[in-house]
Amino acid sequence: MKKNLKPIIAAAIFFLVWLVVASLVPSREIAVVFGILMLTVYLFAFEVVGVDVAAVTVMVFLGLVSHFHDWLGLARPLVQGAELFRGFSGNAVVSIIAVMIIGAGLDKTGLMGQVAGFILRVAGRTEARIIPAISGTVGFISSFMQNVGAAALFLPVVARISARTGLPMSRLLMPMGFSAILGGTITMVGSSPLILLNDLILASNKALPPDQQMQTWPLFTVTPIGLALLASGIAYFVLAGRYVLPAKAEEDMTSGASTMDYYREVYGLDYALREVEVPAGSPLVGKTLEEIEKPWRLRVIAMLRGADDLRIGPGGVARDVAIEAGCVLGVLGAPEKLDAFAAEHGLVFRPELVAFADTLAPNKAGIAEVVIPPGSDLIGKSARDVWLRKTYGLALVALHRAGQTLREGDGIRDLPFQAGDALIVHTPWAALAHIEKDRNFVVVTTEYPHEELRPHKVRAALICFGIALGLILSTKITLSVALMTGAIGMILSRVLNIEEAYRAVSWKSVFLLASLIPLGLAVETSGTAKWIAEQTLTLLGGTPVWVIQLAIAVLATFFTLVMSNVGATVLLVPLAVNIAIGAGANPAVFALTVALATSNSFFLPTHQVNALLMGPGGYRVADYMRAGGIMTVLFIAVLMVMLNLVF
């Protein structure tokens, strides 16, 4: 009840603050825009709806307010009709779409598997060498693709390295995730805020006099700063990792000896697959799977009734089917549970698989691990809601969340999924290969027979990427055109087909970014940014410029912990530009400070990368606060030093 009251109390406080501010601002336009800003922060901070839905809602509301500006007593529209949806065709949005397609093309060639093998060959098997190797590689990759995409690509790589070396996943995933975020600061296309920055600078120029116009930033402007941030993050984990990284041996250690060894040691699961006959006098006759699976914590994944009624896999064995005398069941469960189950129901174990020897063979089906990523459509829904068994071919065996493993008897089928949940499932490998293409899952298990990658397309993929990078470096062509050249090259050279390209795009990110652009324009052109800047300068009057810049970096860090980094950038760049002009500083550098500081997302698992890794790493919020708290301070210190050295 108290949890449900928090958004209501916060809404009341936000409204009271807006009433106070509205009585102080010089115009009604500023009051309205400030109110929309507070609404945006509220929707993002309390997740009343999804962040993409919140962004679209704000955009539509902004359009309605602009259209009916006369009725509201506004002197002019906050945003012109032609500008409201222009973000969907903007340079930043198209660039992000292209980056996602290029990243998917590189992954489709099997390049990530080669990278894992290379890291093991070069770094060996010690933590002190593997962490820099993994982190440096991920940091480099995330410098030209979305950091959550780089982390998702490397999650299976790290799982494979952990299984082969015996190092805990919890000791490897957090450094990898932090480095993916840090790598986004190496180039101007490494993260959404940096891609968006030049568009925000151009938007701010519309409200500035000619002598204060800002130049946009070239691709490698931030490279020295980003490299310093990445190097400091890697050094931090190498030197202090033993003190700040969790090492839950009972949850995370893997021996690499076998698949079941991994699940036994990581999640405490001990499962066996047995084939049993149901004799005529068994109490099991007439019961449904629903009646036996939950009480006994078992999974029936195959059934043979009669001579030819063979039902295989999660999609084939319905839980309302009655068990008949003489049928054969394929049952998955802990050995002691299987023994007790068979003894009570008079079942006869077969020494080996006979009826299901082919269909449940290790090369056809097995236990796998998948993660629910941020942005998944399954978040907030349970396995029962989405018919996980029938729709996706996944029989849920266990669910790992925040360091705790829940099993069949714990009601996992009715538990709403959260970002970062690790699902242990039994599935046919064909079904697992299919959901690898589904954005609702990240498949961690890699050691299974799955669909052919396209290694013969590695050269074509690298050529397409090289062409895009060459256009960016050697010409003045628009960033979106250069990147889209590489993306369309991936499709024309058949590295990806068009359906795979569409699936590679995170449309949630696209709508989030495009919908917030007009809000940034309204903040700038209405005078809201200038007014907030004036009030801030009044409070910080007389302080050195670097203190004001530090205050902006800290403010951006705080905003990105409670809302998306894109939203924080859109809100704060116009403010930073106006503060810089008032303080006599370089407005473009202050804008860059915001775009870089919004990558300082380590203290809480609110960043998409951190949320993605919580389940597989067995992390808790306290783990991020311990390791991420120091990283947050280190990030700000290195950022301020490098900004003042470079600029």
ROVODO-588143 format. One record per residue (C-alpha): residue number from 1; x negated, y negated, z. Coordinates in steps of 0.1 Angstrom, whole numbers. Example, Ala and Ser with C-alpha at 12.3 -4.5 7.8 and 13.67 -1.06 7.14 Angstrom:
BEGIN
NODE,1,-123,45,78
NODE,2,-137,11,71
***
This chain:
BEGIN
NODE,1,0,0,0
NODE,2,-28,-24,9
NODE,3,-46,-16,-23
NODE,4,-14,-25,-43
NODE,5,-11,-58,-24
NODE,6,-46,-69,-34
NODE,7,-37,-80,-70
NODE,8,-6,-98,-57
NODE,9,-25,-117,-30
NODE,10,-53,-125,-55
NODE,11,-27,-138,-80
NODE,12,-12,-161,-53
NODE,13,-47,-174,-44
NODE,14,-56,-180,-81
NODE,15,-23,-199,-85
NODE,16,-29,-221,-55
NODE,17,-65,-229,-67
NODE,18,-51,-238,-101
NODE,19,-25,-261,-86
NODE,20,-53,-279,-67
NODE,21,-76,-281,-97
NODE,22,-47,-292,-120
NODE,23,-42,-322,-97
NODE,24,-78,-333,-101
NODE,25,-84,-329,-139
NODE,26,-82,-359,-162
NODE,27,-58,-344,-188
NODE,28,-30,-319,-191
NODE,29,-49,-300,-218
NODE,30,-78,-293,-194
NODE,31,-53,-282,-167
NODE,32,-37,-257,-191
NODE,33,-70,-243,-204
NODE,34,-84,-240,-169
NODE,35,-52,-220,-160
NODE,36,-57,-197,-189
NODE,37,-94,-192,-179
NODE,38,-83,-182,-144
NODE,39,-57,-159,-158
NODE,40,-84,-142,-179
NODE,41,-107,-138,-150
NODE,42,-79,-124,-129
NODE,43,-68,-98,-156
NODE,44,-104,-87,-160
NODE,45,-113,-86,-124
NODE,46,-83,-66,-112
NODE,47,-78,-45,-143
NODE,48,-40,-51,-143
NODE,49,-42,-39,-179
NODE,50,-71,-26,-200
NODE,51,-97,-53,-208
NODE,52,-88,-51,-245
NODE,53,-51,-55,-238
NODE,54,-59,-84,-215
NODE,55,-80,-101,-242
NODE,56,-53,-98,-268
NODE,57,-27,-110,-243
NODE,58,-47,-141,-236
NODE,59,-52,-147,-273
NODE,60,-15,-144,-280
NODE,61,-6,-166,-250
NODE,62,-31,-192,-263
NODE,63,-14,-191,-297
NODE,64,20,-196,-282
NODE,65,9,-225,-260
NODE,66,-7,-241,-290
NODE,67,24,-237,-312
NODE,68,47,-252,-285
NODE,69,22,-279,-274
NODE,70,48,-307,-279
NODE,71,72,-290,-255
NODE,72,45,-287,-229
NODE,73,34,-323,-232
NODE,74,1,-316,-248
NODE,75,-14,-341,-271
NODE,76,-25,-315,-296
NODE,77,-27,-277,-301
NODE,78,-54,-260,-280
NODE,79,-64,-239,-310
NODE,80,-54,-244,-346
NODE,81,-34,-216,-361
NODE,82,-61,-208,-387
NODE,83,-87,-204,-359
NODE,84,-67,-181,-337
NODE,85,-74,-148,-356
NODE,86,-106,-159,-373
NODE,87,-127,-139,-348
NODE,88,-116,-107,-364
NODE,89,-135,-116,-395
NODE,90,-163,-135,-377
NODE,91,-200,-127,-381
NODE,92,-203,-113,-346
NODE,93,-174,-88,-349
NODE,94,-184,-75,-383
NODE,95,-220,-72,-371
NODE,96,-209,-50,-341
NODE,97,-189,-28,-364
NODE,98,-218,-23,-387
NODE,99,-242,-16,-358
NODE,100,-219,12,-346
NODE,101,-217,28,-380
NODE,102,-255,26,-384
NODE,103,-260,42,-350
NODE,104,-235,70,-358
NODE,105,-253,77,-391
NODE,106,-287,80,-374
NODE,107,-271,104,-348
NODE,108,-255,125,-375
NODE,109,-289,134,-390
NODE,110,-299,152,-358
NODE,111,-325,125,-350
NODE,112,-316,126,-312
NODE,113,-325,163,-309
NODE,114,-358,156,-326
NODE,115,-364,127,-302
NODE,116,-358,151,-272
NODE,117,-383,175,-285
NODE,118,-408,148,-291
NODE,119,-404,134,-256
NODE,120,-411,168,-240
NODE,121,-442,173,-262
NODE,122,-456,138,-254
NODE,123,-445,133,-218
NODE,124,-448,169,-205
NODE,125,-426,179,-175
NODE,126,-435,154,-147
NODE,127,-410,128,-136
NODE,128,-436,100,-136
NODE,129,-442,106,-173
NODE,130,-407,116,-185
NODE,131,-390,85,-170
NODE,132,-411,60,-190
NODE,133,-408,82,-221
NODE,134,-370,84,-220
NODE,135,-364,49,-208
NODE,136,-388,33,-233
NODE,137,-372,53,-262
NODE,138,-336,44,-251
NODE,139,-346,8,-246
NODE,140,-360,6,-281
NODE,141,-329,23,-297
NODE,142,-305,0,-278
NODE,143,-324,-30,-292
NODE,144,-306,-25,-325
NODE,145,-274,-7,-314
NODE,146,-248,-10,-287
NODE,147,-263,0,-253
NODE,148,-233,22,-244
NODE,149,-238,39,-277
NODE,150,-275,45,-271
NODE,151,-267,59,-236
NODE,152,-240,82,-250
NODE,153,-264,94,-277
NODE,154,-291,101,-251
NODE,155,-269,117,-224
NODE,156,-271,152,-241
NODE,157,-309,146,-247
NODE,158,-314,139,-210
NODE,159,-293,170,-201
NODE,160,-315,191,-223
NODE,161,-347,177,-208
NODE,162,-333,182,-173
NODE,163,-324,218,-180
NODE,164,-358,226,-195
NODE,165,-380,208,-169
NODE,166,-359,215,-137
NODE,167,-359,177,-129
NODE,168,-326,165,-113
NODE,169,-302,147,-137
NODE,170,-298,120,-110
NODE,171,-335,112,-112
NODE,172,-333,106,-150
NODE,173,-299,92,-159
NODE,174,-300,60,-139
NODE,175,-334,48,-153
NODE,176,-321,58,-188
NODE,177,-289,38,-183
NODE,178,-306,7,-169
NODE,179,-331,8,-198
NODE,180,-303,10,-223
NODE,181,-288,-22,-208
NODE,182,-323,-38,-207
NODE,183,-331,-28,-242
NODE,184,-301,-49,-254
NODE,185,-321,-80,-246
NODE,186,-350,-72,-270
NODE,187,-333,-85,-302
NODE,188,-303,-107,-311
NODE,189,-283,-77,-322
NODE,190,-290,-55,-291
NODE,191,-259,-65,-271
NODE,192,-225,-80,-278
NODE,193,-233,-113,-259
NODE,194,-264,-119,-280
NODE,195,-246,-111,-312
NODE,196,-219,-135,-302
NODE,197,-242,-162,-290
NODE,198,-249,-178,-324
NODE,199,-212,-180,-332
NODE,200,-206,-197,-298
NODE,201,-234,-222,-305
NODE,202,-219,-231,-339
NODE,203,-185,-235,-322
NODE,204,-201,-258,-295
NODE,205,-217,-279,-323
NODE,206,-183,-289,-335
NODE,207,-178,-309,-303
NODE,208,-214,-323,-302
NODE,209,-227,-355,-318
NODE,210,-252,-349,-347
NODE,211,-283,-357,-325
NODE,212,-274,-330,-300
NODE,213,-266,-302,-326
NODE,214,-282,-268,-317
NODE,215,-300,-245,-340
NODE,216,-290,-208,-340
NODE,217,-315,-182,-328
NODE,218,-335,-159,-351
NODE,219,-334,-121,-347
NODE,220,-366,-117,-326
NODE,221,-363,-149,-305
NODE,222,-357,-129,-273
NODE,223,-382,-101,-280
NODE,224,-409,-112,-255
NODE,225,-383,-118,-228
NODE,226,-366,-84,-235
NODE,227,-398,-65,-236
NODE,228,-408,-80,-202
NODE,229,-374,-71,-187
NODE,230,-376,-36,-200
NODE,231,-412,-31,-189
NODE,232,-403,-44,-154
NODE,233,-373,-20,-152
NODE,234,-394,10,-162
NODE,235,-422,0,-138
NODE,236,-397,-4,-110
NODE,237,-384,32,-114
NODE,238,-419,46,-118
NODE,239,-432,29,-87
NODE,240,-401,28,-65
NODE,241,-380,56,-80
NODE,242,-388,81,-52
NODE,243,-373,57,-27
NODE,244,-342,43,-46
NODE,245,-331,72,-68
NODE,246,-308,98,-53
NODE,247,-321,134,-54
NODE,248,-292,157,-45
NODE,249,-308,190,-50
NODE,250,-276,209,-43
NODE,251,-258,190,-70
NODE,252,-283,181,-96
NODE,253,-312,205,-97
NODE,254,-314,227,-127
NODE,255,-336,256,-133
NODE,256,-331,259,-170
NODE,257,-330,297,-167
NODE,258,-295,300,-180
NODE,259,-262,282,-186
NODE,260,-246,296,-155
NODE,261,-277,288,-134
NODE,262,-272,252,-145
NODE,263,-235,250,-134
NODE,264,-242,269,-102
NODE,265,-270,246,-92
NODE,266,-255,213,-104
NODE,267,-219,218,-94
NODE,268,-219,248,-71
NODE,269,-199,268,-96
NODE,270,-204,306,-99
NODE,271,-183,320,-127
NODE,272,-181,352,-146
NODE,273,-159,364,-175
NODE,274,-143,398,-170
NODE,275,-119,419,-191
NODE,276,-91,436,-171
NODE,277,-62,460,-178
NODE,278,-28,454,-162
NODE,279,-13,489,-153
NODE,280,24,495,-153
NODE,281,28,494,-115
NODE,282,8,462,-110
NODE,283,25,433,-90
NODE,284,12,411,-118
NODE,285,37,423,-143
NODE,286,63,396,-150
NODE,287,43,368,-136
NODE,288,32,338,-156
NODE,289,-3,322,-157
NODE,290,11,292,-139
NODE,291,19,315,-109
NODE,292,-16,331,-106
NODE,293,-42,306,-118
NODE,294,-39,279,-92
NODE,295,-35,302,-61
NODE,296,-65,324,-71
NODE,297,-86,296,-87
NODE,298,-89,316,-119
NODE,299,-85,309,-156
NODE,300,-70,334,-180
NODE,301,-85,324,-213
NODE,302,-75,354,-234
NODE,303,-46,379,-236
NODE,304,-39,410,-257
NODE,305,-2,422,-256
NODE,306,5,453,-276
NODE,307,-17,462,-306
NODE,308,-18,429,-325
NODE,309,-5,401,-302
NODE,310,-40,386,-295
NODE,311,-40,351,-279
NODE,312,-74,335,-275
NODE,313,-86,303,-261
NODE,314,-69,274,-242
NODE,315,-47,266,-271
NODE,316,-35,302,-276
NODE,317,-27,313,-241
NODE,318,4,295,-229
NODE,319,8,293,-191
NODE,320,45,302,-193
NODE,321,39,335,-210
NODE,322,48,365,-188
NODE,323,23,392,-183
NODE,324,34,426,-195
NODE,325,24,461,-184
NODE,326,-5,474,-205
NODE,327,-18,440,-216
NODE,328,-54,431,-214
NODE,329,-66,398,-198
NODE,330,-98,378,-202
NODE,331,-102,362,-168
NODE,332,-128,335,-158
NODE,333,-136,329,-121
NODE,334,-160,334,-93
NODE,335,-171,370,-89
NODE,336,-157,374,-54
NODE,337,-123,359,-65
NODE,338,-122,382,-94
NODE,339,-128,412,-72
NODE,340,-101,402,-47
NODE,341,-77,394,-75
NODE,342,-81,428,-91
NODE,343,-79,447,-58
NODE,344,-46,430,-48
NODE,345,-30,435,-81
NODE,346,-43,470,-89
NODE,347,-62,458,-120
NODE,348,-88,479,-138
NODE,349,-120,462,-147
NODE,350,-137,471,-180
NODE,351,-175,474,-178
NODE,352,-178,450,-207
NODE,353,-158,430,-232
NODE,354,-139,453,-256
NODE,355,-107,436,-268
NODE,356,-124,402,-268
NODE,357,-159,413,-277
NODE,358,-159,392,-308
NODE,359,-137,363,-300
NODE,360,-152,356,-266
NODE,361,-188,364,-275
NODE,362,-214,339,-263
NODE,363,-218,327,-299
NODE,364,-180,319,-301
NODE,365,-170,305,-267
NODE,366,-183,296,-233
NODE,367,-186,271,-204
NODE,368,-193,235,-214
NODE,369,-196,200,-198
NODE,370,-179,169,-212
NODE,371,-177,134,-197
NODE,372,-148,109,-199
NODE,373,-165,77,-212
NODE,374,-153,41,-206
NODE,375,-127,32,-231
NODE,376,-113,67,-234
NODE,377,-76,69,-241
NODE,378,-74,97,-214
NODE,379,-83,74,-185
NODE,380,-54,73,-161
NODE,381,-39,105,-175
NODE,382,-42,140,-161
NODE,383,-50,172,-179
NODE,384,-14,182,-176
NODE,385,-2,148,-191
NODE,386,-23,153,-222
NODE,387,-20,191,-225
NODE,388,-58,194,-224
NODE,389,-57,231,-228
NODE,390,-34,231,-259
NODE,391,-43,198,-275
NODE,392,-81,199,-272
NODE,393,-88,236,-266
NODE,394,-104,229,-232
NODE,395,-95,250,-202
NODE,396,-104,228,-172
NODE,397,-125,248,-147
NODE,398,-137,220,-124
NODE,399,-139,182,-122
NODE,400,-169,164,-108
NODE,401,-164,129,-95
NODE,402,-185,106,-72
NODE,403,-206,135,-60
NODE,404,-178,159,-53
NODE,405,-168,189,-73
NODE,406,-131,197,-74
NODE,407,-118,231,-85
NODE,408,-85,247,-97
NODE,409,-70,249,-62
NODE,410,-76,212,-56
NODE,411,-50,201,-81
NODE,412,-74,190,-108
NODE,413,-48,194,-136
NODE,414,-27,166,-120
NODE,415,-56,143,-112
NODE,416,-57,112,-134
NODE,417,-90,110,-152
NODE,418,-115,82,-145
NODE,419,-144,69,-165
NODE,420,-175,89,-157
NODE,421,-156,121,-147
NODE,422,-176,152,-157
NODE,423,-153,180,-168
NODE,424,-164,217,-167
NODE,425,-144,236,-192
NODE,426,-142,269,-210
NODE,427,-138,264,-247
NODE,428,-143,279,-281
NODE,429,-175,263,-296
NODE,430,-154,253,-327
NODE,431,-132,232,-304
NODE,432,-162,217,-287
NODE,433,-177,208,-320
NODE,434,-145,191,-330
NODE,435,-142,169,-298
NODE,436,-178,158,-303
NODE,437,-162,135,-329
NODE,438,-135,123,-305
NODE,439,-142,90,-288
NODE,440,-123,102,-258
NODE,441,-151,125,-248
NODE,442,-189,126,-246
NODE,443,-201,162,-249
NODE,444,-231,168,-226
NODE,445,-236,204,-235
NODE,446,-259,207,-265
NODE,447,-272,243,-264
NODE,448,-243,260,-282
NODE,449,-236,270,-318
NODE,450,-219,241,-334
NODE,451,-213,225,-368
NODE,452,-242,217,-390
NODE,453,-258,183,-387
NODE,454,-272,167,-418
NODE,455,-310,167,-412
NODE,456,-315,165,-449
NODE,457,-301,130,-447
NODE,458,-327,117,-423
NODE,459,-346,99,-450
NODE,460,-315,83,-465
NODE,461,-304,72,-430
NODE,462,-338,56,-422
NODE,463,-338,39,-457
NODE,464,-304,24,-450
NODE,465,-315,12,-416
NODE,466,-348,-1,-430
NODE,467,-329,-20,-458
NODE,468,-307,-37,-432
NODE,469,-336,-46,-410
NODE,470,-356,-59,-440
NODE,471,-328,-82,-450
NODE,472,-326,-96,-415
NODE,473,-363,-102,-413
NODE,474,-372,-114,-448
NODE,475,-341,-133,-459
NODE,476,-317,-159,-446
NODE,477,-287,-137,-454
NODE,478,-259,-136,-428
NODE,479,-265,-110,-400
NODE,480,-231,-94,-407
NODE,481,-239,-90,-444
NODE,482,-274,-75,-437
NODE,483,-260,-50,-412
NODE,484,-230,-41,-433
NODE,485,-254,-34,-462
NODE,486,-270,-7,-440
NODE,487,-236,6,-429
NODE,488,-221,9,-464
NODE,489,-254,25,-474
NODE,490,-248,53,-448
NODE,491,-215,60,-464
NODE,492,-225,58,-501
NODE,493,-255,80,-494
NODE,494,-231,105,-476
NODE,495,-249,103,-443
NODE,496,-214,97,-430
NODE,497,-181,101,-447
NODE,498,-155,73,-444
NODE,499,-135,91,-417
NODE,500,-166,95,-395
NODE,501,-175,58,-401
NODE,502,-140,48,-388
NODE,503,-143,71,-358
NODE,504,-177,56,-350
NODE,505,-162,21,-344
NODE,506,-151,13,-309
NODE,507,-120,-6,-318
NODE,508,-114,-15,-282
NODE,509,-147,-35,-282
NODE,510,-138,-51,-315
NODE,511,-104,-63,-302
NODE,512,-120,-74,-269
NODE,513,-146,-95,-287
NODE,514,-125,-110,-314
NODE,515,-96,-119,-291
NODE,516,-118,-139,-267
NODE,517,-135,-161,-294
NODE,518,-105,-185,-297
NODE,519,-105,-189,-259
NODE,520,-142,-201,-260
NODE,521,-132,-226,-287
NODE,522,-103,-239,-266
NODE,523,-126,-243,-236
NODE,524,-150,-264,-257
NODE,525,-127,-285,-278
NODE,526,-103,-293,-250
NODE,527,-130,-309,-229
NODE,528,-126,-282,-202
NODE,529,-163,-272,-204
NODE,530,-175,-307,-203
NODE,531,-154,-315,-172
NODE,532,-166,-284,-153
NODE,533,-201,-293,-163
NODE,534,-197,-327,-149
NODE,535,-184,-314,-116
NODE,536,-213,-289,-114
NODE,537,-239,-316,-121
NODE,538,-223,-337,-94
NODE,539,-229,-308,-69
NODE,540,-264,-301,-82
NODE,541,-274,-337,-87
NODE,542,-310,-345,-81
NODE,543,-322,-309,-83
NODE,544,-349,-298,-108
NODE,545,-337,-284,-142
NODE,546,-350,-249,-133
NODE,547,-328,-248,-103
NODE,548,-297,-256,-124
NODE,549,-308,-230,-149
NODE,550,-312,-205,-121
NODE,551,-277,-213,-108
NODE,552,-263,-206,-143
NODE,553,-281,-173,-144
NODE,554,-268,-163,-110
NODE,555,-233,-174,-120
NODE,556,-235,-153,-152
NODE,557,-247,-123,-132
NODE,558,-217,-126,-108
NODE,559,-192,-130,-137
NODE,560,-205,-99,-155
NODE,561,-200,-78,-124
NODE,562,-163,-85,-122
NODE,563,-154,-88,-159
NODE,564,-168,-78,-193
NODE,565,-202,-93,-204
NODE,566,-185,-106,-236
NODE,567,-158,-124,-215
NODE,568,-184,-139,-192
NODE,569,-205,-151,-222
NODE,570,-175,-167,-239
NODE,571,-165,-185,-207
NODE,572,-199,-196,-196
NODE,573,-218,-206,-228
NODE,574,-197,-238,-234
NODE,575,-202,-246,-197
NODE,576,-239,-241,-198
NODE,577,-243,-262,-230
NODE,578,-225,-292,-214
NODE,579,-245,-288,-181
NODE,580,-278,-288,-201
NODE,581,-268,-319,-220
NODE,582,-259,-337,-188
NODE,583,-291,-326,-171
NODE,584,-313,-336,-200
NODE,585,-323,-300,-207
NODE,586,-323,-279,-239
NODE,587,-286,-267,-244
NODE,588,-296,-238,-267
NODE,589,-319,-224,-240
NODE,590,-292,-227,-214
NODE,591,-268,-209,-237
NODE,592,-294,-182,-242
NODE,593,-298,-179,-204
NODE,594,-261,-170,-202
NODE,595,-263,-144,-230
NODE,596,-293,-127,-214
NODE,597,-281,-129,-178
NODE,598,-248,-112,-187
NODE,599,-269,-80,-191
NODE,600,-278,-81,-154
NODE,601,-251,-55,-146
NODE,602,-268,-31,-122
NODE,603,-254,-37,-87
NODE,604,-220,-21,-93
NODE,605,-210,7,-118
NODE,606,-187,-18,-136
NODE,607,-208,-18,-168
NODE,608,-197,7,-194
NODE,609,-231,24,-194
NODE,610,-231,28,-156
NODE,611,-195,41,-156
NODE,612,-204,66,-183
NODE,613,-233,81,-162
NODE,614,-216,83,-128
NODE,615,-202,118,-133
NODE,616,-231,136,-149
NODE,617,-256,120,-125
NODE,618,-234,127,-94
NODE,619,-238,90,-85
NODE,620,-218,70,-59
NODE,621,-213,33,-57
NODE,622,-238,32,-29
NODE,623,-265,46,-52
NODE,624,-260,17,-76
NODE,625,-260,-8,-48
NODE,626,-293,5,-35
NODE,627,-311,9,-68
NODE,628,-292,-18,-87
NODE,629,-295,-45,-60
NODE,630,-333,-46,-62
NODE,631,-331,-44,-100
NODE,632,-306,-74,-101
NODE,633,-331,-96,-82
NODE,634,-360,-84,-103
NODE,635,-341,-91,-135
NODE,636,-333,-127,-125
NODE,637,-369,-133,-114
NODE,638,-385,-120,-146
NODE,639,-358,-137,-168
NODE,640,-365,-171,-152
NODE,641,-403,-168,-155
NODE,642,-402,-156,-191
NODE,643,-376,-182,-202
NODE,644,-398,-210,-189
NODE,645,-430,-195,-203
NODE,646,-415,-189,-238
NODE,647,-394,-221,-241
***
